[in-house]
Amino acid sequence: MSDNKKPLCLSGKGVTKIFGFGDKKTVAVDHVDFEFHEGELISIVGESGSGKTTLAKMLLGLTSISEGQIFYQDKLRDISTHKKKKEYWKNIQAIFQDPFSSYNVFSKIDTVLLDCINMRGGRFLPMEKKIEMMTEACSFVNLKFAELTKKYPFELSGGQMQRLMIARIFLLKPKILLADEPTSMIDACSRATILDMLLNLRNEIGMTIIFITHDIGLAYYISDKVYIMEHGRFVESGTADEVILTPAANYTKRLISDVPKIYEEWDLSTV
């Protein structure tokens, strides 16, 4: 379980996102507080429309905040200029649910991986060294760089594209990884492999991983800390054991009861 003596890497106070104005306004994220420590694995769990992806985009700096504050390494986050935003993105990266929309269709795989090396300050390394680094990153996710070189991402399967996204993370080595339903498009066997790769990466470089998911079973299996999100608010948070084994919020109890159990008759009346 997580050790709260570890330094804070990302935290928020009253973080809120409102879309629209007046009668048409929608509160997508409603005054949430959170504390994520270095090396922790956190899951933010909620159904579609609960606000979890909007929160993820605010953490990444892709969506502006309507109210509240986000702190990075215990200091108020400053991404007010393009240069500051790029510096922040060196330390926080994401894997998204849809790998097909995560790549520039005109960029070959070599370019995708070389951009990561350049971003980490390796622009002037010899080409042999860059190829060695790209080969190592691909083999970490069970891909062969020699078979990918000169190809475009759309020539790969969904599972291969998702693995390539993790190879990018291997090269970038960010302090924080935000994974938004990263295994949703692949089969169960590959899903376990992808999760293992992410956990190995966490162990190797001490990365903090924030999982955005609707799968409460997955959250229990992998997380140090779990936040349950309903209608833009955190209704419950704590260690995985506290939240899943002794849930206090009715919403959490319903999420748990909705997980089908093989040895019980499935109740489909709530569907």
Buried (B, 14 or more C-beta within 10 A) or exposed (E): EBEEEBEBBBBBBEBBBBEEEEEEEEBBBBBBEBBBBBBBBBBBBBBEEBBBBBBBBBBBBEBEBBBBEBBBEEEEBEBEEEEEBEEBBBBBBBBBBEBEEBBEEEEBBBEBBBBBBBBBEBEEEEEEEBBEBBBEBBEBBEBEBEEBBEEBBEEBEBBBBBBBBBBBBBBBBBBBBBBBBBBBBBEEEBBEBBBEBBEBBBEEBEBBBBBBBBBBBBBBEBBBBBBBBBBBBBBBBBBBEBBBEEBEBEBBEEBBEEEEEEEEEEEEEEE
